[in-house]
Amino acid sequence: MSKNKTAGYKGPYGYQKRREGDGRSCVRYKCGLTNTIQDVLRQRPGWMEVKDDGEWDFNWCDVGWLRENFDHSYMEEHVRICHFRNHYELTRKNLMVKNLKRYRKTLEREAGRIEASKCDFFPRTFELPSEYHLFVEEFKRSPGSTWIMKPVARSQGKGIFLFQKLKDIMDWKKDGSRSEEQRDETQVESYVAQRYVENPYLISGRKFDLRVYVLVTSYIPLKAWLYRDGFARFSSTRFSLTSIDDQYVHLTNVAVQKTAPDYDPEKGCKWQMQQLRRYLTARHGTETIEALFKDVDNIFVRSLQSVQKVIINDKHCFELYGYDILLDQDLKPWLIEVNASPSLTASSQEDYEMKCCLLEDTLHIVDMEGRLTGREKRVGGYDLMWNDGPVYREDVNLETLGSACFTANTHLGKSGLNCYSVTTLGFKFISSQSNKKASENDWLLTMNFYTSIHLLLTLERA
């Protein structure tokens, strides 16, 4: 590569571009996926795809490739890969809970119960079969409660079921009510039994959860970025505990919901994060929702800190996590799971555009071209949330800052508030009202228009 130096200039994402000699004029990439990430990589200027055993500078691989090849690969200084070696410490359901429990005990011993209570954001969970007897003791303390069984290493809702009686677990252990495929799964996989959140926050009677993206570029020191966009995933059927066998009621995974008989791919089953935040603020007020999202921020930081000492830090690695957060009717956020390979397959044009922006901004932060200075607090839709300590917003006076007025540099669900949003919401509301034969699922498009306009203008002024 040429060593000639040229003057730096401002890039299109608000960061100072480094001199050309510090970056790479051509980035050779390898990609094991065929969805949105492939489109983004192909369109990135100066990036060239390599096939098979060709040498690469950047690899967006799946966890299977990582498991088979990472320990046998030599990586030069500049090379980057999209997973940490033992990412599963946070993304396997049983290990996530194990690490969170250990971290909570450490906090209680070193900082006291109040500090430890900040980790009380995950439901009671037991690994089966190893903790079966502990689970039975807990189950008997609250007879009639609902629990959910999940394979520790599966995704997209596969292998999940709800139960309210120990007999259902006995049937599961004996394979009496499981399919042939599920019998094979139970022989090789562990499950977690988790206390089901029986009082989820509902919108139009439907359950939903949040998918939020957090990018970690280093664990030692911990450096994490929070993406402003994301979405809420809704179930297609009204919530009820009388139908615990109905996956369309209880599982919000798009892979599950798109198989529902009345699923409409044009409408989908998602709200963008900005839309959800506007709705919640209209119902509960700005102060309450600011406190809610501060609690959500706490989940990200504490969960990452719980694995900071066990993740094998490597300067070649970064990780784009997909967090799944559930709200209950008291507006308490619960961590359901963390995904190492969040789905990048788009369910609609709007979803495709959001994920393209997410991935483009991820590549900007990974910075194979050498454009960043290292002092940025915002890159595209990402805000630097943690950099070996909390990151404050630009308008905060650090000299007078106290714990009571701490303002984190996070803006989840706050982007995209403009006149276009108002016009779009109004169009959807009017269109859905004019269709007298609109289906029940049109509630996704009929959020109160006038409330949205008032709220948008209020947030814009704020």
N, C-alpha and C positions, 0 to 999 in steps of 0.2 A: 504494500500500500504506500502511496505517496506520503512523504513526510512534510510536504510544503504546507505552510500555515496561511490561513486566510482569516480576515476579520469576522468575528461572530455577528449574528443577527438574530432578531426576534423571530421565533417560529410562530405558527398559527395557533398554538395552544397556550400562549402566555408564558412560555419559558424561554430562557436565553440559549440559543443554539451554540454549541461549542465549535471551536475551529475544526475545519474539515479533517485535519490530520489526526484528531483524537478519536474519530469514529471509523466505521467501515463503509467503503464505497459500494460494496456488494455484500449482501447477507444471504448465505446459502441456508435454506431452511428445509426441514423435514416435517411432515405432518401425517399422523396416523389416522386422522379423522376426515370425514367427507362432508361435514355440515358447514355452518356459518364461518368457522375459523378458517377453513380452506379458502373461502371467498375473500376474506379479509387479507390473508397472507398473499394470495395471488395478485391482489390489487395494490399491494404496498410497494411504492417506488423503490427500486434498487434491490428488491428481494427476489431470489431465484430458487425455485424448488429443485431438490435433488432426489433421485430415486434410489431405491435399494441400498447398496452399500456405499454410496457416494459420501464424501466428507461434508459435514454440515456445521453451521455455526449456531443454529437455533433449532430446537426440536419441541414441537407440540405433540407429545405422545400420550398414549393411554397408560393407565397404571399397570396393565399387563406387560407392555413393552418395558416399562421401568423396572418391574420386578425381575425380568429375565436378563436385562442388559446393563443396568446401571453399574453394578459392581464390576463389570468387565470392560467398562468404557474409560478410555483416557480422554480427558477434556482439557483443552487449552484454556488459557486465562479468560478469553473473551466469550467462551461458549455458554449458552443458557439453555435450560431445560425446564419444563413447566410443572415439575413436582419435586418435593423434597423426598429423600430416600425413604423415610418412614412416616410419610404423611398420614398413614392409617391410625396413628396415635390420637388424632383428632377426628378422623372421618369414619372410623369403624364405631358403631353405636356402643358396643361394650367398652371399648378402650376410652372413648370420649368421656363416658360416665365415670370410669375408673380414675382417670386423670383429674376430672373435676372434683370427685370426692376427696382424693388425696390432697389436692390444692386447697380445698376448703378446710380440711383438718390442719394443714400447715398454717393457714391464715388465722384460724382460731387459736392455735398455740402461740403464734408470734405476734398477732395484732389484736386478738380479742374476738368476742362473738359478734359484735356489731359489724366489724369488717368482714368476718366470715359469712355473715348473712347476705352480703352482696353477691354471693354465689348461689343463692337459693332460687335459681331460675330454670332448673330442670326437674321433671317429675321423678317420683320415687321409681327406681329402676333396679332390676336384678338380672344377672346373667344366668341363663338356663342352658344346660342342667346343673352347672357347678354351684349356683346359689339357690337351688330349688327349695331347700329347707328354710332358708331365711325368707324367701319369697312367701312360702306358705304361712309362716308366722305373721308376716305383714298383712297378707290377704285376710286372715282370720280376724284381724283387728277391725276391719271395716267390711263386714259381710254385705254382699249385694252391690258393691262398687264395681266399676267397669275397668278392665285392664286391656292392654293391647300388646300383642305378640309380634315381634319383628325379627327377621333374620339379621344378624349383625353386619353382614357385608353385602346385602342386596340393596337395590334402588328401584325407583319407579313403582313403588307400592307392591312389589312382588313378595309373596309369601306372608303378607300381613293379615291378621285376623283379630277380632275383638272377642272377649269372653267375660262372663260374670259369675261363673261357677268353676270350682276346682275340677269338677267332672269333665269340663271341656278341655282342661289341660291333660287330664289322664287319657282322654280319647286321643288327644294330639300325640302324647308320648307313645301310645300303643299303635299309632297310625290308623286307628279305626275309622276316622272320618276324613282322612287326608287322601288326596289323589296320588297316583303313582309318582308323578313328578315331585310332589311335596314330600313323599316318603323318602325319596332319594336325597332331597335337600336336608331333611332332619338328621340323616345319618352322618353328614359331613359338616354341617353348619351348627354353630351356636345361635341361640336366640336371646333377645332381651324381653323380659316382661316388664312393662312400664305402666304406671298408673295413668289411666286415660283422663284427659282434661274434659270433664263432663259438662262444664259450663262455658263453652267457647263463645267468644264475641260473634254475634250473628249479624249479617246484613241481608235484609229481606228474607230472613229465616235460614240463610245458607251459612255454612261454616267456611272459613278460609284460613290460609296461612300466608306468610310473607316469604318471598325469596329475595335475599339481600346478598350482594357480592362484596367480598373483602379480599384484597390482594396483599399478600405478604411477600416482601422481597428479602427479608432477613429475619432470623430468630435471635441471633446474637450479634449486635443488639436487635431487639424487636422493632421492626419497621413495618407498619400496616397502613393501607389505604382503604377508605370506604367509598364505594361508588354511590352517587346520588340517586341513580335510577334503580329500579327493581320492579317487582310486581307482586300483587296479591293473587293467589290461585284459589278459585272458588269451587265448591262442590256443586253439582247440578241438581241436587235434590235437597229439599228442606230437612233441617237437622232434627233428629229424634233418637232417643236412646231405646226406643221400643223396637228398632230395626237394626240391631248391631251387626247383622250379617250383610247389610247392604253397603257395598264398598263405595257406591256413588254418593252416599250420605256422609261417610266418615273419612274417606281418603281424597285429598285435594290434588294429588299428583295428576299432571296433565295426561300422562300415559294411561292413567285409569279413566279419567273423565272423558277423554275423547272416544272411548268405546261405549259411552252411554247412548241409549237409543235416540234421545232427542238432542244430541250434541250438534251444534252448528259451528263448523270450522271458521266461518266468517266472523262470528261474534266471539268465539272462543270462550274461555272461562277465566279471564284475567282482567284485573284493573292495573294500570300503571301506578307506581308508588305515589306519584304526585296526586293522582286522582283519589287514591285512598286517603292520603293525608288531608286533602281538602274536605273530604266527606267527614272524617273524624273530627276535624277542627270545627266544622259547622255544627256538629252535634254536641261537642263537649267543651269547646273553647280552646283558645291558643295555649293558655298556660298549662292546661291538663295534658294536651297532646305534646307540648314541648317536654314535659316531664316523662311522658311515655317513651318518646324517642331517645331521651337521655338514658332511660333504663335499658333500651335496646342497645345503645352504644356500650353500656356496661357489659352486656353479654358478650359482645365481640372481644373486648379487651381482656376480660377475665378468662374466657375460654382459651384465647391465645396464650395468656400467661400460664395457664394450667399445663400446657405442653412445651413451654419454652425451654425447659431443661432436659426434655426427653427427645425432642425433634433433633435429628442430626443436621446441624446447620451446614450449609454448603454454598459458597458464593456463586456457584453455577446455577442454583435453583431458585425458583419462585413458585408461588402457589396461588391460584385463583379459587377461593372457596365460595361455595354457594350455601349460605346459612338459611335454614328453615325455622321461622319463628311463628309461634301461635299466640294469639291474644285471647285472654279469657274475658268474661263479661265485666270484670272489675278493672279492665285495661292493664292487667299484669301480663308482660311478655314471657313466654316459655320457650326455651331452646329445645327444639325437637331433634334436629340432627344437623350435621355439617357435611357437605358433599365435596369430595376432592375433584370430581369431574362433573360439575353442574351441567345440565343439559344445554347444549348450544344449538339445538335444532329448534327452529322457529315454528310457532303455532299460528302465526298470522303475519301480515306485512308489517304491522306496528311492532310486533315482537322481534321480527328480523332486523328492523332498523335499530331498535334498542340494543340488541346483542352485537350488531356490527359496531356500533359506537363503543360499547363496553370493551370489545376485543381490540379495537383500534387504540383506545386509551390505555389498555393494558400493555400493548406493545410500545406505546410512547414511554411508559414508566420503566419497562424493562430496558429500553433505550439502547438497542444494538447499534444505533447510528452515532451514539455519543453526543447527544444534543443537550442533555440536562446538566445543570450546574451542581445539583445535589442539595440546593437550598429551597427548592420549590415546595409550596404547601398545597398547591392545586395543579393538577395536570388533566386537562379535559374535564370529564365528569367525576374524576377522583379527587378526594380531599385527604391529605395526610392526617391520619387519626392518631397515630402513635409513632414516636421516633425516639426510642429509648426513654420514653416518658410521654406524658400527654402533650398534645400540640394545641396551642391556643389560636383563636381567631385573630385576624390582623387588628381588629378594633378593640382588643382587650389590653388594658394597662397592666402590664405584668408587675409593676412596682406596688400597686395597690390591690393586687389580686388576692382574694381570700378564698377559702374552700367553698364558702357559701355562694360565691358569684362566679365560680369556674364556668367558663364557656368553651366547650370543646370545638375543635375545628371540624365539625361534621354537619352535613346538610342533607341528610337522607330524605328524599321525597320533596325537596324544595326547588328543584330545577324545572325549567320549562313553563314557568308561570308568565304567560304573555297573552296578548290579544288573540292570538291564534287559538290558544286553549279555550278562551271564552267562546269564540265563534264555533269551534268544534263541538263543545259541550252543548251549545244551543241547538246546533243542527241535529245532533243525536237525539236530544230531548223532543224536539218538534217532530222529527221523522217518526220516532217510535209512537208518539201520541196520535199521529195521523193514521197509523195503521191499526184499524179496529180489530183486526184478527191477529194482532201481535201475540206471540207465544209468551208463556210465563217467564221464560228466560230473558225477556226484554228488560227486566229490572236492571240488568247490567248496563243498559244504555240510558236509563231514565232517572239518574240522580238529579235531584231538584235543581233545575237550571238557574233560577233566580238566586237561590242560596249560593250556588257556585260562583255566579258573577260577583255577588257581594263579597264572598270570601276571597276570590282571586284579587279583587281590587284592594282589599284590606291587606293581604299578604304582600302585594306589590309595594304598597306604601311602607310596610314594615321593613 
